[in-house]
Amino acid sequence: MSSTTGFAINGRFLTQRVTGVQRYARNVVAAIDAALVERGQAAAIIAPRRVDDPGFQALPLTRTGRLSGHGWEQLELPISFSGPLLNLCNTAPLAKGEQIICIHDANVFTAPGSYGRAFRELYTRLQPLLVRRAARIATVSQASARQLARYLPIRADEIAVLPNGHEHALAWRPERAETAPLLLADRAGRRFVLALGSRARHKNLKLLIDIAPQLADNDIDVLIAGGEGDIFAPEALRAAPNVHLLGRLLDDDLAYLMDRALCLAFPSLTEGFGLPIVEAMARGCPVVSSDCASMPEVCGDAALLAAPTQPEAWISSIMTLARSPGLREELSGKGREQVASFSWAQTGAGYLDLLRQPAASLAGRAANLSRPPHIAVVIATRGRPDVVSRTVRHLLAQQSLKPTDVIVSCCSREDAGDLVGTSDATVVTGPAGLAAQRNTALARLPPGTEIVVFFDDDFVAHRDWLARAAEAFRDDVDVAALTGRVLADGATGPGIGFEEASRLVEHVPRSDWSWIDSYSPYGCNMAFRVSQLGDLRFDERLVLYGWLEDRDFGAALARKGGRVAKSAELVGVHMGVKSGRIAGDRLGYSQVVNPLYMLRKGTMTLPQVAGQLFRNMASNIGKAAWPEPFIDRRGRLRGNVLAIADVLRGHVQPERAASITLGSERA
């Protein structure tokens, strides 16, 4: 007789059409059932009334309630069962706390345009509440855990990673295929690339449509299998003559196609896991996959990776496979080895451990950084050679992910101190001014640079700053720029010494936030995806006031469609060294003229400009009588007045700040 375990499984997935999420649930439940049978134990599946019994031995089906869908899950399921509950498909009853919930991805946050409005509104409101109440949250990849932590109230290391498995694909029987042989019968042996997935925008199937003509020139067709999915926003696919939309196919037909395909093409912009990758690998089908989100983690070195925004890279990878039978054989073998570590049995055992002890620590797979991105760190400096030398050497010694290049941009080579002539950094010279010096460095970026990071010469970064930035850019292909969390900012006070800054970045307090979208970059520490910059450059008319030219640059990038975000994982200290600082009169002038200039450009809104002017001028007026010893309040106020006079005369010329006469010079 089997002993009861006391838990139940939310069986709502049995009412749903089988896509990746439901396939995960069915295979995990089958693995749990097999483990319970072996242990002589039993549990239950609780589902709405109108479902077929899947026939598990140790998981008898209990039908309950009169409702269906979310209504049944939220209202009737928690009444029907009071013990621990396992939920495998993104949602769960909000009324329960004693439950495990698998949230497969953060796509509803990172790719909201792929989903219908009702679905998006429900999930973005429900999931944060579920995370706060659940005994444990699980997901399917380390990349997904990181993304969820950016949008939900949970840390990535609190999420259990229990990936998809591959064994089900080995049970498919291509000899039983009925539709696929007919589809290939009249193709005269033409080679083809296979793609699986819905037509949701984040699946990026349009890329394959766009490159189809070039593939046709080489007698290669594109076969796309998969359904629409009513939760997704419609995405029209313009089919080229060599593109064939196959619709939904049975598993045996998919096996038949995988066994004969040149490769599986998986161009998604974001995925929680990417189940078709391991299915193809399990069957020995080579894979060409996107190089972002979870895909590098799942693929390892067993696939060809290409950026999902670069069609030419996909053409190159597919043609390389077409011309190299040896490479196809090599990837086929590596793929079978890679999927051996993705097992339904192991994942099922992991859930049983969590059900027994929700706080159990589950060993996760390390993130795959076998091909770290090409990162160039740019530091603009002037008149502070000792400072920049110290911070650059600290950066190179401490970063867990070393930058590929460090570029120190100066007005004179003497500004770089003892970095000149060493292999530690490339020293470049050009016109003075922070914007101009940054542009000089951008013009000298080495070919192949993927991420450019700007640090102030007096910024001390946490050892994982570059590594976490690389992960964030890889996890979300839409992110164009990142700025970090400044633990302490000496620019607002008397300054922070190097030793104190180094100590602060070694003991980082936990943040009460994780990720903020649509956040203006702060120039002491910010990173950009080079491919999304294009010909964008810093506005050299903004000669003074270091933060506003960063805001101008970020706003211009956002207008091009790039997402600009702030991450709590990118941590550092801005020392705020006072030597070489801008004179008060000139800074005060910029405080007024720069926002008005940016208003004309459209990179600041009227409320933003009004707030900026009020804060700066009110602070200067209020503290002019008793100014801080490290801030020239009276000089700033003189600059404010001079700027207002120029504006009233119709002159909004931010570059004039560099040449105005200082108060001390007038005296």
C-alpha positions as CSV (number, residue, x, y, z in Angstrom):
1,M,0.0,0.0,0.0
2,S,1.3,3.4,-0.9
3,S,1.8,6.0,1.8
4,T,0.5,9.5,1.2
5,T,2.9,12.4,0.8
6,G,0.4,15.1,1.7
7,F,1.0,17.3,-1.4
8,A,-1.0,17.8,-4.5
9,I,-0.3,19.1,-8.0
10,N,-2.3,21.9,-9.7
11,G,-3.8,20.1,-12.7
12,R,-5.1,23.1,-14.6
13,F,-2.4,22.4,-17.2
14,L,-4.4,19.3,-18.3
15,T,-7.1,21.6,-19.6
16,Q,-4.7,23.6,-21.8
17,R,-3.3,23.1,-25.3
18,V,0.2,21.6,-25.1
19,T,2.9,24.2,-25.7
20,G,6.3,24.5,-24.0
21,V,5.0,25.3,-20.6
22,Q,2.4,22.5,-20.6
23,R,4.9,20.0,-22.0
24,Y,7.2,20.9,-19.0
25,A,4.3,20.2,-16.6
26,R,3.4,16.9,-18.2
27,N,7.0,15.6,-18.2
28,V,7.8,16.8,-14.7
29,V,4.6,15.2,-13.4
30,A,5.5,12.0,-15.2
31,A,8.9,12.0,-13.5
32,I,7.4,12.7,-10.1
33,D,4.9,9.9,-10.7
34,A,7.7,7.4,-11.5
35,A,9.7,8.5,-8.4
36,L,6.7,8.1,-6.1
37,V,6.0,4.6,-7.5
38,E,9.5,3.6,-6.8
39,R,9.3,4.9,-3.3
40,G,5.9,3.4,-2.6
41,Q,4.3,6.8,-2.1
42,A,1.3,8.6,-3.6
43,A,0.0,12.2,-4.0
44,A,-2.8,13.6,-6.1
45,I,-3.5,15.8,-9.1
46,I,-6.4,18.2,-8.6
47,A,-8.1,19.5,-11.7
48,P,-11.4,21.0,-13.1
49,R,-14.2,18.6,-13.8
50,R,-13.9,18.4,-17.6
51,V,-10.4,16.9,-18.0
52,D,-9.3,13.5,-19.2
53,D,-7.4,11.3,-16.7
54,P,-3.7,11.1,-17.7
55,G,-3.5,7.7,-16.0
56,F,-0.6,8.2,-13.6
57,Q,-0.1,5.4,-11.1
58,A,0.9,7.3,-7.9
59,L,-0.9,10.5,-8.8
60,P,-4.7,9.8,-9.0
61,L,-6.8,12.5,-10.6
62,T,-9.3,14.4,-8.4
63,R,-11.8,16.4,-10.3
64,T,-13.4,19.3,-8.4
65,G,-15.4,22.5,-8.8
66,R,-17.6,23.9,-11.5
67,L,-15.5,26.6,-12.9
68,S,-12.5,26.5,-15.3
69,G,-9.4,28.6,-16.1
70,H,-8.3,31.3,-13.7
71,G,-11.6,31.3,-12.0
72,W,-11.2,27.6,-10.9
73,E,-7.6,28.1,-10.0
74,Q,-8.1,31.2,-7.8
75,L,-11.5,30.3,-6.2
76,E,-12.1,26.6,-6.2
77,L,-8.7,25.0,-6.1
78,P,-7.6,26.5,-2.7
79,I,-10.9,25.4,-1.2
80,S,-10.5,21.9,-2.5
81,F,-7.1,21.2,-1.0
82,S,-5.4,22.7,2.1
83,G,-2.0,21.0,1.9
84,P,1.2,21.8,0.0
85,L,0.6,22.5,-3.7
86,L,2.9,22.3,-6.7
87,N,2.1,24.7,-9.6
88,L,4.1,24.2,-12.7
89,C,2.6,26.7,-15.2
90,N,3.4,30.3,-14.1
91,T,0.3,30.9,-12.0
92,A,-1.2,29.6,-8.8
93,P,-4.0,30.4,-6.3
94,L,-3.3,33.6,-4.6
95,A,-5.1,32.5,-1.4
96,K,-2.4,29.8,-0.7
97,G,1.0,30.3,0.9
98,E,2.1,26.7,1.3
99,Q,3.0,26.1,-2.4
100,I,5.8,25.9,-4.9
101,I,5.4,27.9,-8.1
102,C,7.4,27.5,-11.3
103,I,7.5,30.8,-13.3
104,H,9.1,29.9,-16.6
105,D,10.3,33.3,-17.7
106,A,10.0,37.1,-17.5
107,N,8.8,37.5,-21.0
108,V,5.6,39.3,-20.1
109,F,7.9,42.1,-18.6
110,T,10.8,42.0,-21.1
111,A,8.7,41.4,-24.3
112,P,5.2,42.8,-23.4
113,G,4.4,43.4,-27.1
114,S,4.3,39.7,-27.7
115,Y,1.2,39.3,-25.6
116,G,-2.4,40.4,-25.6
117,R,-3.4,43.2,-23.3
118,A,-5.6,41.1,-21.0
119,F,-2.9,38.4,-20.5
120,R,-0.2,41.0,-19.9
121,E,-2.3,42.9,-17.3
122,L,-3.2,39.8,-15.4
123,Y,0.3,38.3,-15.2
124,T,2.1,41.6,-14.3
125,R,-0.3,42.1,-11.4
126,L,-0.6,38.5,-10.2
127,Q,2.9,37.3,-10.3
128,P,4.4,39.8,-7.9
129,L,1.7,38.9,-5.3
130,L,2.3,35.2,-5.8
131,V,6.1,35.6,-5.3
132,R,5.5,37.4,-2.0
133,R,3.3,34.6,-0.7
134,A,4.8,31.4,-2.1
135,A,6.9,29.0,0.0
136,R,9.4,28.8,-3.0
137,I,9.7,30.0,-6.5
138,A,11.3,27.9,-9.2
139,T,12.2,28.5,-12.8
140,V,13.9,26.7,-15.7
141,S,17.3,28.5,-16.2
142,Q,19.8,30.7,-14.5
143,A,19.1,33.4,-17.1
144,S,15.4,33.3,-16.3
145,A,16.1,33.5,-12.5
146,R,18.2,36.7,-13.1
147,Q,15.4,38.2,-15.3
148,L,12.7,37.3,-12.8
149,A,14.7,38.9,-10.0
150,R,14.8,42.2,-12.0
151,Y,11.0,42.5,-12.2
152,L,9.7,40.5,-9.2
153,P,10.3,41.0,-5.4
154,I,12.8,38.1,-5.1
155,R,16.6,37.6,-5.4
156,A,18.0,35.4,-8.1
157,D,19.7,33.2,-5.5
158,E,16.4,32.6,-3.8
159,I,14.9,30.9,-7.0
160,A,15.3,27.2,-7.5
161,V,16.5,26.4,-11.0
162,L,14.9,23.2,-12.3
163,P,15.3,22.9,-16.1
164,N,13.5,21.1,-18.9
165,G,14.6,17.6,-19.8
166,H,15.2,15.8,-23.1
167,E,14.1,12.2,-22.6
168,H,10.7,12.7,-24.2
169,A,12.2,13.5,-27.6
170,L,14.0,10.1,-27.6
171,A,10.5,8.5,-27.3
172,W,9.3,10.1,-30.5
173,R,8.9,7.6,-33.4
174,P,9.6,9.1,-36.8
175,E,8.6,5.9,-38.5
176,R,5.0,6.6,-37.3
177,A,5.0,10.1,-38.9
178,E,2.1,10.7,-41.3
179,T,2.2,14.4,-42.3
180,A,5.9,15.1,-42.5
181,P,6.7,12.5,-45.2
182,L,4.1,14.0,-47.4
183,L,5.5,17.5,-46.8
184,L,8.9,16.4,-48.0
185,A,7.8,14.1,-50.8
186,D,7.7,16.7,-53.5
187,R,10.8,18.6,-52.5
188,A,13.2,16.7,-54.7
189,G,15.7,16.3,-51.8
190,R,16.1,20.0,-51.2
191,R,17.9,20.8,-47.9
192,F,15.9,22.7,-45.3
193,V,16.2,24.6,-42.1
194,L,13.6,23.8,-39.4
195,A,12.1,26.3,-37.0
196,L,9.6,25.7,-34.2
197,G,7.6,28.2,-32.3
198,S,4.5,30.5,-32.2
199,R,4.3,33.7,-34.2
200,A,4.8,35.8,-31.1
201,R,7.1,38.7,-31.8
202,H,9.8,37.6,-29.3
203,K,10.1,34.3,-31.2
204,N,11.7,36.4,-34.0
205,L,10.7,34.2,-36.8
206,K,10.6,37.2,-39.1
207,L,14.4,37.0,-39.2
208,L,14.2,33.6,-41.0
209,I,11.6,35.1,-43.4
210,D,14.0,38.0,-44.1
211,I,17.0,35.7,-44.9
212,A,15.0,33.2,-46.9
213,P,15.9,34.7,-50.3
214,Q,19.6,34.3,-49.6
215,L,19.0,30.8,-48.5
216,A,17.0,30.1,-51.6
217,D,20.0,31.1,-53.7
218,N,21.7,28.2,-52.2
219,D,18.7,25.8,-52.6
220,I,17.8,25.8,-48.9
221,D,14.2,26.1,-47.7
222,V,12.8,27.2,-44.4
223,L,10.1,25.1,-42.7
224,I,8.3,26.6,-39.8
225,A,6.2,24.4,-37.5
226,G,4.0,25.7,-34.7
227,G,0.7,27.2,-33.8
228,E,-0.5,30.7,-33.2
229,G,-1.2,30.8,-29.5
230,D,-4.2,33.0,-28.5
231,I,-2.2,34.7,-25.7
232,F,0.1,36.3,-28.2
233,A,-0.2,39.5,-30.1
234,P,-0.6,38.8,-33.8
235,E,2.6,38.9,-35.9
236,A,2.1,38.6,-39.7
237,L,4.7,36.5,-41.5
238,R,5.3,37.3,-45.1
239,A,6.2,34.0,-46.6
240,A,8.9,33.9,-49.3
241,P,8.6,31.2,-52.0
242,N,11.0,28.9,-50.1
243,V,9.3,29.4,-46.7
244,H,6.7,26.8,-45.7
245,L,4.4,27.4,-42.7
246,L,3.5,23.9,-41.6
247,G,1.2,24.7,-38.6
248,R,1.0,22.4,-35.6
249,L,2.5,18.9,-36.1
250,L,2.5,15.8,-33.9
251,D,5.7,14.8,-32.1
252,D,6.5,11.9,-34.5
253,D,6.3,14.3,-37.4
254,L,8.6,16.7,-35.7
255,A,11.1,13.9,-35.1
256,Y,10.9,13.0,-38.8
257,L,11.8,16.6,-39.7
258,M,14.5,17.0,-37.1
259,D,16.2,13.8,-38.3
260,R,16.4,15.2,-41.8
261,A,16.9,19.0,-41.3
262,L,20.1,20.8,-42.1
263,C,19.7,22.3,-38.6
264,L,17.2,23.7,-36.2
265,A,17.1,27.5,-36.3
266,F,16.1,29.1,-33.0
267,P,16.3,32.9,-33.4
268,S,14.3,34.0,-30.3
269,L,14.9,37.3,-28.7
270,T,14.2,36.0,-25.3
271,E,13.4,32.5,-23.8
272,G,13.1,31.1,-20.3
273,F,14.7,27.9,-21.5
274,G,14.3,27.0,-25.2
275,L,12.9,23.5,-25.1
276,P,13.2,22.9,-28.9
277,I,17.0,23.2,-28.6
278,V,17.3,20.2,-26.4
279,E,14.7,18.3,-28.4
280,A,16.7,18.8,-31.5
281,M,20.0,18.0,-29.8
282,A,18.5,14.8,-28.4
283,R,17.7,13.7,-31.9
284,G,21.1,14.6,-33.2
285,C,19.9,17.7,-35.2
286,P,22.5,20.5,-35.2
287,V,21.3,23.8,-33.8
288,V,21.9,27.5,-34.7
289,S,20.6,29.6,-31.8
290,S,20.4,33.1,-30.6
291,D,23.2,34.2,-28.3
292,C,21.1,35.9,-25.7
293,A,18.9,35.1,-22.7
294,S,18.9,31.4,-21.7
295,M,20.1,30.1,-25.1
296,P,23.9,30.2,-24.4
297,E,23.3,28.4,-21.1
298,V,21.2,25.7,-22.7
299,C,23.4,25.3,-25.8
300,G,26.8,25.4,-24.2
301,D,29.4,24.8,-26.9
302,A,27.2,22.3,-28.8
303,A,25.6,24.9,-31.1
304,L,26.4,27.8,-33.4
305,L,25.3,31.0,-31.8
306,A,24.4,34.2,-33.6
307,A,22.9,37.6,-32.5
308,P,19.2,37.6,-33.2
309,T,19.4,41.1,-34.6
310,Q,22.1,40.3,-37.2
311,P,20.6,38.4,-40.2
312,E,24.0,38.2,-41.9
313,A,25.4,36.2,-38.9
314,W,22.5,33.6,-39.4
315,I,23.2,33.3,-43.1
316,S,26.9,32.7,-42.4
317,S,26.2,30.1,-39.7
318,I,23.6,28.2,-41.8
319,M,25.9,28.2,-44.9
320,T,28.8,27.1,-42.8
321,L,26.8,24.0,-41.8
322,A,25.6,23.4,-45.3
323,R,29.2,23.3,-46.6
324,S,30.7,21.3,-43.8
325,P,29.3,17.8,-43.1
326,G,32.1,17.3,-40.6
327,L,30.8,20.3,-38.5
328,R,27.3,18.9,-38.6
329,E,28.5,15.6,-37.3
330,E,30.6,17.3,-34.6
331,L,27.6,19.4,-33.4
332,S,25.4,16.4,-33.5
333,G,27.7,14.5,-31.1
334,K,28.2,17.5,-28.9
335,G,24.5,18.1,-28.7
336,R,23.8,14.6,-27.5
337,E,26.4,15.1,-24.8
338,Q,25.0,18.5,-23.8
339,V,21.4,17.3,-23.3
340,A,22.5,14.5,-21.0
341,S,22.6,17.1,-18.2
342,F,19.0,18.2,-18.8
343,S,16.9,15.4,-17.3
344,W,13.2,15.2,-16.4
345,A,14.1,12.6,-13.7
346,Q,16.5,15.0,-12.0
347,T,14.0,17.9,-12.2
348,G,11.2,15.8,-10.8
349,A,13.4,14.8,-7.9
350,G,14.2,18.4,-7.3
351,Y,10.6,19.3,-7.0
352,L,10.1,16.5,-4.5
353,D,12.9,17.9,-2.4
354,L,11.3,21.3,-2.5
355,L,7.9,19.9,-1.5
356,R,9.6,18.2,1.5
357,Q,11.7,21.2,2.4
358,P,10.9,24.4,0.5
359,A,14.1,26.1,1.6
360,A,16.3,23.3,0.2
361,S,19.3,24.4,-1.6
362,L,19.5,23.0,-5.2
363,A,22.8,23.0,-7.0
364,G,22.3,25.2,-10.1
365,R,24.2,25.1,-13.4
366,A,26.8,27.8,-13.7
367,A,26.1,30.5,-16.2
368,N,27.9,29.9,-19.5
369,L,30.4,32.7,-20.2
370,S,32.7,30.6,-22.4
371,R,32.6,33.5,-24.9
372,P,32.5,36.7,-22.9
373,P,31.6,39.8,-24.8
374,H,34.2,42.2,-26.1
375,I,34.0,45.0,-23.5
376,A,35.8,48.3,-23.8
377,V,36.0,50.5,-20.7
378,V,36.4,54.3,-21.5
379,I,37.7,56.7,-18.9
380,A,37.9,60.4,-19.8
381,T,40.3,62.4,-17.6
382,R,42.0,65.7,-17.4
383,G,44.5,67.1,-14.9
384,R,44.3,64.1,-12.5
385,P,47.0,61.6,-13.6
386,D,47.4,60.1,-10.1
387,V,43.7,59.5,-9.7
388,V,43.1,57.8,-13.1
389,S,46.2,55.7,-12.8
390,R,45.0,54.3,-9.4
391,T,41.5,53.6,-10.5
392,V,42.5,52.0,-13.8
393,R,44.9,49.6,-12.0
394,H,42.3,48.8,-9.4
395,L,39.8,48.0,-12.2
396,L,42.2,45.7,-14.0
397,A,43.3,43.9,-10.8
398,Q,39.8,43.4,-9.3
399,Q,37.2,42.8,-12.1
400,S,36.1,39.2,-12.2
401,L,35.4,39.7,-15.9
402,K,38.4,41.5,-17.4
403,P,37.7,44.2,-20.0
404,T,39.0,43.5,-23.5
405,D,40.2,47.1,-23.8
406,V,40.7,50.1,-21.5
407,I,40.8,53.5,-23.3
408,V,41.9,56.6,-21.4
409,S,40.8,59.7,-23.3
410,C,42.9,62.8,-22.5
411,C,43.6,66.3,-23.7
412,S,47.3,65.7,-23.2
413,R,49.2,62.4,-22.7
414,E,50.4,63.7,-19.4
415,D,46.8,63.5,-18.1
416,A,47.2,59.6,-18.1
417,G,50.1,59.6,-15.7
418,D,52.1,56.4,-15.6
419,L,49.6,54.6,-17.8
420,V,51.3,56.1,-20.9
421,G,53.5,53.5,-22.7
422,T,52.1,50.5,-20.7
423,S,50.0,47.6,-22.0
424,D,47.4,48.3,-19.3
425,A,45.5,50.9,-21.3
426,T,45.3,52.7,-24.7
427,V,45.8,56.4,-24.2
428,V,44.1,58.6,-26.8
429,T,44.1,62.4,-27.1
430,G,41.7,65.0,-28.5
431,P,39.7,68.1,-27.8
432,A,38.9,69.1,-24.2
433,G,35.5,68.6,-22.6
434,L,33.9,65.4,-21.3
435,A,31.6,65.0,-24.3
436,A,34.4,65.5,-26.8
437,Q,36.7,63.2,-24.9
438,R,34.1,60.4,-24.8
439,N,33.5,60.9,-28.6
440,T,37.3,60.7,-29.2
441,A,37.2,57.3,-27.4
442,L,34.1,56.1,-29.3
443,A,35.9,56.8,-32.6
444,R,38.8,54.7,-31.4
445,L,36.8,51.6,-30.3
446,P,38.5,48.4,-31.6
447,P,36.5,46.5,-34.2
448,G,34.2,43.9,-32.7
449,T,33.5,45.9,-29.5
450,E,30.1,44.8,-28.2
451,I,29.8,46.8,-25.0
452,V,31.3,50.2,-24.1
453,V,31.5,51.2,-20.5
454,F,32.1,54.7,-19.3
455,F,33.6,55.2,-15.8
456,D,34.6,58.5,-14.3
457,D,38.3,58.6,-13.5
458,D,37.3,58.7,-9.7
459,F,34.9,55.8,-9.8
460,V,35.7,52.5,-8.0
461,A,33.6,49.6,-9.3
462,H,32.7,46.4,-7.5
463,R,34.6,43.4,-8.7
464,D,31.5,42.0,-10.5
465,W,30.4,45.3,-12.2
466,L,31.5,44.2,-15.7
467,A,30.3,40.6,-15.3
468,R,26.8,41.6,-14.1
469,A,26.6,44.1,-17.0
470,A,27.6,41.5,-19.5
471,E,24.9,39.1,-18.1
472,A,22.2,41.8,-18.2
473,F,23.0,42.7,-21.9
474,R,23.0,39.0,-22.8
475,D,19.8,38.2,-20.9
476,D,17.8,41.0,-22.6
477,V,18.5,41.9,-26.2
478,D,16.3,45.0,-26.0
479,V,18.5,46.7,-23.3
480,A,20.6,49.3,-24.9
481,A,22.1,51.0,-21.9
482,L,22.6,50.4,-18.2
483,T,23.6,52.5,-15.2
484,G,24.4,51.2,-11.8
485,R,23.8,51.8,-8.1
486,V,26.2,54.3,-6.5
487,L,26.8,53.2,-2.9
488,A,28.3,56.6,-2.0
489,D,28.7,59.7,-4.0
490,G,31.5,62.1,-2.9
491,A,30.4,64.6,-5.6
492,T,27.6,65.7,-3.2
493,G,30.0,66.1,-0.2
494,P,33.6,66.7,0.6
495,G,34.8,63.6,-1.3
496,I,35.7,60.0,-0.5
497,G,39.2,58.7,-0.3
498,F,40.4,55.8,-2.4
499,E,40.9,53.4,0.5
500,E,37.4,54.2,1.9
501,A,35.9,53.7,-1.6
502,S,37.6,50.3,-2.0
503,R,36.3,49.2,1.4
504,L,32.8,50.3,0.6
505,V,32.6,48.2,-2.6
506,E,33.7,45.1,-0.6
507,H,30.8,45.3,1.7
508,V,27.7,45.9,-0.4
509,P,24.4,46.3,1.5
510,R,21.3,44.6,0.1
511,S,19.2,46.9,-2.0
512,D,15.5,47.3,-1.6
513,W,15.1,47.5,-5.4
514,S,16.6,45.4,-8.3
515,W,15.8,47.0,-11.7
516,I,14.3,50.2,-12.9
517,D,13.4,50.6,-16.6
518,S,13.4,54.0,-18.4
519,Y,16.2,55.4,-16.1
520,S,18.6,58.1,-17.2
521,P,22.2,57.0,-17.2
522,Y,24.6,58.5,-14.6
523,G,27.9,59.2,-16.3
524,C,30.2,58.0,-13.5
525,N,29.2,54.4,-14.3
526,M,27.2,53.5,-17.4
527,A,27.3,50.9,-20.2
528,F,26.0,50.8,-23.8
529,R,25.4,48.1,-26.4
530,V,27.6,49.3,-29.2
531,S,25.3,47.8,-32.0
532,Q,22.5,50.1,-30.8
533,L,24.5,53.3,-30.7
534,G,25.0,53.5,-34.4
535,D,26.3,57.0,-35.2
536,L,25.0,58.5,-32.0
537,R,27.5,60.6,-30.2
538,F,27.6,62.9,-27.1
539,D,26.5,66.4,-27.8
540,E,29.7,68.5,-27.6
541,R,27.8,71.7,-27.2
542,L,27.0,70.5,-23.6
543,V,30.5,71.5,-22.5
544,L,29.8,71.5,-18.7
545,Y,27.7,69.7,-16.1
546,G,28.6,66.0,-16.4
547,W,25.2,64.5,-15.6
548,L,23.1,66.3,-18.2
549,E,25.1,65.3,-21.2
550,D,24.6,61.7,-20.0
551,R,20.9,62.3,-19.7
552,D,20.9,63.9,-23.2
553,F,22.7,60.9,-24.6
554,G,20.5,58.4,-22.9
555,A,17.3,60.1,-24.1
556,A,18.5,60.2,-27.7
557,L,19.2,56.5,-27.5
558,A,15.8,55.8,-26.0
559,R,14.2,57.7,-28.9
560,K,15.9,55.2,-31.2
561,G,14.0,52.4,-29.5
562,G,16.6,51.3,-27.0
563,R,15.7,50.5,-23.4
564,V,17.7,52.3,-20.8
565,A,17.7,50.8,-17.3
566,K,19.3,51.0,-13.8
567,S,20.5,47.8,-12.2
568,A,21.2,47.4,-8.5
569,E,23.7,44.7,-9.3
570,L,26.1,47.2,-10.9
571,V,27.6,48.7,-7.8
572,G,30.4,51.2,-7.1
573,V,31.5,54.3,-5.3
574,H,32.0,57.8,-6.9
575,M,34.9,59.4,-4.9
576,G,34.0,62.9,-6.1
577,V,37.7,64.0,-6.2
578,K,37.7,67.9,-6.0
579,S,40.8,68.6,-8.0
580,G,40.1,69.6,-11.6
581,R,36.5,70.4,-10.7
582,I,34.4,73.0,-12.8
583,A,34.4,76.6,-11.5
584,G,31.2,77.6,-9.8
585,D,30.3,80.4,-12.3
586,R,30.5,78.1,-15.3
587,L,28.7,75.3,-13.6
588,G,25.9,77.6,-12.5
589,Y,25.6,78.9,-16.1
590,S,25.2,75.3,-17.4
591,Q,22.6,74.5,-14.7
592,V,20.2,76.9,-16.4
593,V,21.1,76.9,-20.0
594,N,21.7,73.1,-20.5
595,P,18.2,72.0,-19.5
596,L,16.6,74.7,-21.7
597,Y,18.8,73.6,-24.6
598,M,17.8,70.0,-24.1
599,L,14.1,71.0,-23.9
600,R,14.5,72.4,-27.5
601,K,16.2,69.2,-28.6
602,G,13.5,67.1,-27.1
603,T,15.7,65.1,-24.7
604,M,14.1,66.7,-21.6
605,T,10.4,67.4,-21.0
606,L,9.1,70.7,-19.6
607,P,8.3,69.2,-16.1
608,Q,11.8,67.7,-16.0
609,V,13.4,71.1,-16.9
610,A,11.2,73.0,-14.4
611,G,12.2,70.6,-11.7
612,Q,15.9,70.8,-12.6
613,L,15.9,74.6,-12.6
614,F,14.0,74.9,-9.4
615,R,16.2,72.4,-7.4
616,N,19.5,73.9,-8.6
617,M,18.6,77.5,-8.2
618,A,16.7,77.1,-4.9
619,S,19.8,75.2,-3.5
620,N,22.2,77.9,-4.7
621,I,20.1,80.7,-3.3
622,G,19.4,79.0,0.0
623,K,23.0,78.1,0.7
624,A,24.8,81.1,-0.7
625,A,25.0,82.9,2.6
626,W,26.6,79.9,4.3
627,P,28.0,77.7,1.5
628,E,29.6,74.3,2.0
629,P,33.4,74.5,2.0
630,F,33.5,72.1,-1.0
631,I,30.9,73.8,-3.2
632,D,31.2,77.3,-4.7
633,R,27.5,78.3,-4.2
634,R,28.0,82.0,-4.8
635,G,29.8,81.3,-8.0
636,R,27.0,79.0,-9.1
637,L,24.4,81.6,-8.3
638,R,26.3,84.2,-10.3
639,G,26.3,81.7,-13.2
640,N,22.6,81.2,-12.8
641,V,21.9,84.9,-13.0
642,L,24.2,85.3,-16.1
643,A,22.4,82.4,-17.8
644,I,19.0,83.9,-17.1
645,A,20.1,87.2,-18.6
646,D,21.3,85.4,-21.7
647,V,18.1,83.4,-22.1
648,L,16.0,86.6,-21.8
649,R,18.0,88.0,-24.7
650,G,17.2,84.8,-26.7
651,H,20.6,83.2,-26.4
652,V,20.5,79.5,-25.4
653,Q,24.1,78.5,-26.1
654,P,25.5,75.9,-23.7
655,E,29.0,76.1,-25.1
656,R,29.3,79.7,-23.8
657,A,29.8,78.2,-20.3
658,A,33.4,77.3,-21.2
659,S,34.4,80.9,-21.9
660,I,32.5,83.1,-19.4
661,T,34.6,85.2,-17.0
662,L,34.9,83.9,-13.5
663,G,34.0,86.0,-10.4
664,S,37.6,85.8,-9.2
665,E,38.9,87.0,-12.6
666,R,36.5,90.0,-12.6
667,A,37.6,90.9,-9.1
